[in-house]
Amino acid sequence: MTQVKLDRPRNLKLGFKAMMTIEKELHQPLGKVDFKNITFEQIAIIAYGALTHEDRKLTLDRVVDILDDCTEEQVTDLINKIGDEMGESFGKNPQRAELMKVAK
């Protein structure tokens, strides 16, 4: 679990349940996401899946609203920390490097 500051400190967790939620919202396996060309919608969906463990009432629309109110630095930090969580969840993951490029 990794803490990120958004509207308040929140904890990202990319466990099995989060991955299922993300894949359901993306309508594709997470491994099929093209991290070289990731969209803002995909970033929001991944953040949503990673945050719902601590707030079951959280919705994708609410996550988008939270991200809208964040600074560029906060969103960059979120992207970096999602990459870190993905790396921890799957071991060394080449997709993490692609996700990190989006944050720069």
MIRO-906501 format. One record per atom (N, C-alpha, C, CB): residue in one letter; x, y, z. Coordinates in steps of 0.2 Angstrom, whole numbers, padded with zeros to 4 digits, always signed. Glycine has a CB too. Example, Ala and Ser with C-alpha at 12.3 -4.5 7.8 and 13.67 -1.06 7.14 Angstrom:
! MIRO-906501
A+0066-0028+0039
A+0062-0022+0039
A+0066-0016+0039
A+0057-0022+0045
S+0064-0011+0035
S+0068-0005+0036
S+0064+0000+0039
S+0070-0003+0029
END
This chain:
! MIRO-906501
M+0004-0006+0000
M+0000+0000+0000
M+0005+0006+0000
M-0005+0000+0006
T+0002+0011-0004
T+0006+0017-0005
T+0002+0023-0003
T+0010+0018-0012
Q+0004+0028+0001
Q+0000+0034+0002
Q+0001+0039-0003
Q+0002+0037+0009
V-0004+0043-0005
V-0004+0048-0010
V-0008+0054-0007
V-0006+0046-0017
K-0006+0060-0008
K-0010+0066-0006
K-0014+0068-0012
K-0006+0071-0003
L-0021+0068-0011
L-0025+0070-0016
L-0030+0075-0013
L-0030+0064-0020
D-0036+0074-0012
D-0040+0079-0008
D-0039+0078-0001
D-0048+0077-0010
R-0036+0073+0001
R-0034+0071+0008
R-0029+0065+0007
R-0040+0069+0013
P-0025+0063+0012
P-0021+0058+0011
P-0025+0051+0010
P-0016+0056+0017
R-0023+0048+0004
R-0027+0042+0003
R-0021+0036+0001
R-0031+0043-0004
N-0024+0030+0002
N-0019+0024+0001
N-0021+0020-0005
N-0019+0020+0007
L-0016+0019-0010
L-0017+0015-0016
L-0016+0008-0014
L-0012+0018-0021
K-0020+0004-0017
K-0019-0003-0016
K-0021-0007-0022
K-0023-0006-0010
L-0016-0010-0025
L-0018-0014-0031
L-0017-0021-0030
L-0013-0012-0037
G-0022-0023-0026
G-0023-0031-0025
G-0028-0034-0030
G-0026-0032-0018
F-0029-0040-0029
F-0033-0044-0034
F-0040-0040-0035
F-0034-0051-0031
K-0043-0038-0030
K-0050-0035-0031
K-0049-0029-0035
K-0053-0034-0024
A-0044-0025-0033
A-0043-0019-0037
A-0042-0020-0045
A-0037-0015-0034
M-0038-0025-0046
M-0037-0027-0053
M-0043-0029-0056
M-0031-0033-0053
M-0047-0033-0053
M-0054-0035-0056
M-0058-0029-0057
M-0057-0040-0051
T-0058-0024-0053
T-0062-0018-0054
T-0059-0014-0060
T-0062-0014-0047
I-0053-0013-0060
I-0050-0010-0066
I-0051-0013-0072
I-0042-0009-0064
E-0050-0019-0073
E-0052-0023-0079
E-0059-0022-0081
E-0050-0030-0078
K-0064-0022-0076
K-0071-0022-0078
K-0072-0015-0081
K-0075-0023-0071
E-0069-0010-0078
E-0070-0003-0080
E-0067-0001-0087
E-0068+0002-0075
L-0061-0004-0088
L-0057-0004-0094
L-0060-0008-0100
L-0050-0005-0093
H-0064-0013-0098
H-0067-0017-0103
H-0061-0021-0107
H-0071-0014-0108
Q-0056-0022-0103
Q-0050-0026-0106
Q-0045-0028-0100
Q-0046-0022-0111
P-0041-0033-0101
P-0036-0035-0096
P-0031-0029-0095
P-0032-0041-0098
L-0029-0028-0089
L-0024-0023-0088
L-0018-0023-0092
L-0023-0023-0080
G-0016-0030-0093
G-0010-0031-0097
G-0011-0028-0104
G-0009-0038-0097
K-0017-0027-0107
K-0018-0025-0113
K-0018-0017-0114
K-0024-0027-0116
V-0017-0014-0108
V-0017-0006-0108
V-0010-0004-0112
V-0018-0003-0101
D-0010+0000-0116
D-0004+0003-0120
D-0002+0009-0115
D-0006+0005-0127
F+0003+0007-0111
F+0005+0013-0106
F+0009+0018-0110
F+0009+0009-0101
K+0011+0017-0116
K+0015+0022-0120
K+0010+0027-0122
K+0018+0019-0126
N+0003+0025-0123
N-0002+0030-0125
N-0008+0030-0120
N-0004+0028-0132
I-0006+0029-0114
I-0012+0029-0109
I-0016+0036-0109
I-0009+0028-0102
T-0022+0035-0108
T-0027+0040-0108
T-0028+0043-0101
T-0034+0039-0112
F-0031+0049-0101
F-0033+0052-0094
F-0039+0047-0091
F-0035+0059-0095
E-0043+0045-0095
E-0048+0040-0093
E-0045+0034-0090
E-0053+0039-0099
Q-0040+0031-0093
Q-0037+0025-0090
Q-0034+0026-0084
Q-0032+0022-0095
I-0030+0032-0083
I-0027+0034-0077
I-0032+0035-0071
I-0023+0041-0078
A-0038+0038-0073
A-0043+0039-0068
A-0046+0032-0066
A-0049+0043-0071
I-0047+0027-0071
I-0050+0021-0069
I-0045+0017-0065
I-0051+0017-0075
I-0039+0017-0066
I-0034+0014-0062
I-0033+0017-0055
I-0027+0014-0065
A-0034+0023-0055
A-0034+0027-0048
A-0040+0024-0044
A-0034+0034-0049
Y-0046+0024-0048
Y-0052+0022-0044
Y-0051+0015-0042
Y-0058+0022-0050
G-0049+0011-0046
G-0048+0004-0043
G-0043+0003-0037
G-0046-0001-0049
A-0038+0007-0037
A-0033+0007-0032
A-0035+0011-0026
A-0027+0010-0034
L-0041+0015-0026
L-0043+0018-0020
L-0049+0016-0017
L-0044+0025-0022
T-0053+0011-0020
T-0059+0009-0018
T-0059+0005-0011
T-0063+0005-0023
H-0053+0002-0010
H-0052-0003-0004
H-0054+0001+0002
H-0045-0006-0004
E-0052+0008+0002
E-0053+0011+0009
E-0060+0015+0009
E-0047+0016+0010
D-0063+0016+0003
D-0069+0019+0003
D-0074+0016-0002
D-0068+0027+0001
R-0078+0011+0000
R-0082+0007-0004
R-0088+0012-0008
R-0086+0002+0000
K-0089+0018-0005
K-0094+0022-0008
K-0091+0026-0014
K-0097+0026-0003
L-0084+0026-0015
L-0081+0030-0020
L-0083+0028-0027
L-0073+0029-0019
T-0084+0033-0031
T-0086+0031-0038
T-0081+0034-0043
T-0093+0035-0039
L-0081+0032-0049
L-0077+0034-0054
L-0078+0041-0055
L-0078+0030-0060
D-0084+0044-0055
D-0085+0051-0056
D-0082+0055-0050
D-0093+0052-0056
R-0083+0052-0044
R-0080+0056-0038
R-0072+0056-0039
R-0082+0053-0032
V-0069+0051-0041
V-0062+0051-0042
V-0060+0056-0047
V-0059+0044-0044
V-0063+0056-0053
V-0062+0062-0058
V-0063+0069-0055
V-0067+0061-0064
D-0068+0070-0051
D-0069+0076-0048
D-0063+0078-0043
D-0075+0076-0043
I-0060+0073-0039
I-0054+0073-0035
I-0048+0075-0039
I-0053+0067-0031
L-0047+0072-0045
L-0042+0073-0049
L-0042+0080-0052
L-0041+0068-0054
D-0048+0082-0054
D-0049+0089-0057
D-0047+0094-0052
D-0056+0090-0058
D-0047+0093-0045
D-0045+0098-0040
D-0038+0097-0038
D-0050+0097-0034
C-0035+0092-0041
C-0027+0091-0039
C-0023+0096-0043
C-0025+0084-0040
T-0017+0097-0040
T-0012+0101-0044
T-0009+0096-0049
T-0007+0104-0039
E-0005+0099-0054
E-0001+0094-0059
E+0004+0090-0055
E+0002+0099-0064
E+0007+0093-0050
E+0012+0089-0046
E+0008+0083-0042
E+0015+0093-0041
Q+0002+0084-0040
Q-0001+0079-0036
Q-0003+0073-0041
Q-0008+0081-0033
V-0005+0075-0047
V-0007+0070-0052
V-0001+0066-0054
V-0011+0073-0058
T+0005+0070-0055
T+0011+0067-0057
T+0013+0062-0051
T+0017+0072-0058
D+0012+0064-0045
D+0014+0059-0040
D+0010+0053-0040
D+0014+0063-0033
L+0003+0054-0041
L-0001+0049-0041
L+0001+0044-0047
L-0009+0051-0043
I+0002+0046-0053
I+0005+0042-0058
I+0011+0038-0056
I+0006+0046-0064
N+0016+0041-0053
N+0022+0038-0051
N+0020+0033-0046
N+0027+0043-0048
K+0016+0034-0041
K+0014+0029-0036
K+0010+0023-0038
K+0011+0033-0030
I+0006+0025-0043
I+0002+0019-0047
I+0008+0014-0050
I-0003+0022-0052
G+0013+0017-0053
G+0018+0013-0056
G+0022+0009-0051
G+0023+0018-0060
D+0023+0012-0045
D+0026+0009-0040
D+0022+0003-0037
D+0028+0014-0034
E+0016+0004-0036
E+0011-0001-0034
E+0011-0007-0039
E+0004+0002-0032
M+0010-0005-0045
M+0010-0010-0050
M+0016-0014-0050
M+0009-0007-0057
G+0022-0011-0049
G+0028-0015-0049
G+0028-0019-0043
G+0034-0010-0048
E+0026-0017-0037
E+0025-0021-0031
E+0021-0027-0032
E+0023-0017-0025
S+0015-0026-0035
S+0010-0031-0036
S+0012-0036-0041
S+0004-0028-0039
F+0016-0034-0046
F+0018-0039-0051
F+0026-0040-0051
F+0016-0037-0058
G+0029-0038-0047
G+0037-0038-0047
G+0039-0034-0052
G+0039-0046-0049
K+0045-0035-0055
K+0047-0030-0060
K+0043-0030-0066
K+0054-0032-0062
N+0040-0025-0068
N+0035-0024-0073
N+0037-0019-0078
N+0028-0022-0070
P+0038-0021-0085
P+0040-0016-0090
P+0035-0011-0091
P+0042-0020-0096
Q+0029-0012-0090
Q+0024-0007-0091
Q+0025-0001-0086
Q+0017-0010-0090
R+0028-0002-0080
R+0029+0003-0075
R+0033+0008-0079
R+0033+0000-0069
A+0039+0007-0082
A+0043+0012-0086
A+0039+0016-0090
A+0048+0008-0089
E+0034+0013-0094
E+0030+0017-0099
E+0025+0021-0095
E+0026+0012-0103
L+0022+0019-0089
L+0018+0023-0085
L+0022+0029-0082
L+0015+0019-0080
M+0028+0028-0080
M+0033+0033-0078
M+0034+0039-0083
M+0039+0030-0075
K+0034+0037-0089
K+0036+0042-0095
K+0030+0047-0095
K+0037+0038-0101
V+0024+0044-0094
V+0018+0049-0094
V+0018+0054-0089
V+0011+0045-0093
A+0021+0053-0083
A+0022+0057-0078
A+0027+0063-0079
A+0023+0054-0071
K+0031+0062-0084
K+0036+0067-0085
K+0034+0072-0090
K+0043+0064-0087
END
